[in-house]
Amino acid sequence: MLGATSHSPLSIEQELKWIDDHVDGKPYGLDVLIPENISTAGEKDVTWKSLERRISPEHRAFTKNLLKKHALS
């Protein structure tokens, strides 16, 4: 399990490559934390859709490419 909370996209990619090179094809996880109480503190009427709109196209593309690269999608 890689705890990715403090990693940048580049360092996540580097760490995943290292893991891939050392786990002999065994499964592993990537733990990403998004504390709800921090991202929505003081807001009212927060919905799944309103939170979803906050995710940038760049982050969506990064995530999609990361999943594709590691055959997870």
C-alpha positions in Angstrom: 0.0 0.0 0.0 1.4 3.4 -1.0 0.1 6.3 1.1 -0.1 9.0 -1.5 -1.4 11.9 0.6 1.8 14.0 0.5 3.0 13.0 -3.0 2.9 15.0 -6.2 1.6 13.4 -9.4 5.3 13.0 -10.5 6.4 11.4 -7.2 3.3 9.0 -7.3 4.3 8.0 -10.8 7.9 7.4 -9.7 6.8 5.4 -6.6 4.4 3.3 -8.6 7.2 2.4 -11.1 9.4 1.4 -8.2 6.7 -0.8 -6.7 5.9 -2.4 -10.1 9.6 -3.2 -10.5 9.7 -4.9 -7.1 6.4 -6.7 -6.5 6.6 -9.4 -9.2 3.1 -8.6 -10.5 1.5 -8.9 -7.1 -1.4 -6.5 -6.4 -1.0 -3.4 -4.3 -3.0 -0.3 -3.3 -2.7 3.5 -3.6 -4.2 5.3 -0.6 -5.4 8.8 -1.4 -7.1 10.8 1.4 -9.5 13.6 0.9 -10.8 14.7 4.3 -14.5 15.7 3.7 -14.6 17.9 6.8 -11.7 20.1 5.4 -12.9 20.4 1.8 -16.4 21.4 2.8 -16.0 23.1 6.1 -18.7 25.7 6.7 -20.5 24.9 3.4 -24.2 24.0 3.3 -26.1 21.9 0.7 -22.9 20.1 -0.5 -23.8 17.4 -3.0 -21.9 14.7 -4.8 -22.4 16.6 -8.0 -21.1 19.9 -6.5 -18.0 18.1 -5.2 -17.5 16.3 -8.5 -17.4 19.7 -10.4 -14.4 20.8 -8.3 -12.2 18.1 -9.8 -10.1 19.7 -12.5 -9.9 18.3 -16.1 -6.2 17.9 -15.6 -6.7 15.8 -12.4 -9.3 13.7 -14.2 -6.9 13.1 -17.1 -4.0 12.3 -14.8 -6.1 9.7 -12.9 -7.5 8.2 -16.1 -4.0 7.9 -17.6 -2.6 6.4 -14.4 -5.3 3.8 -14.3 -4.8 3.0 -17.9 -1.0 2.8 -17.6 -1.4 0.3 -14.8 -4.2 -1.7 -16.5 -6.8 -0.8 -13.8 -9.4 0.5 -16.1 
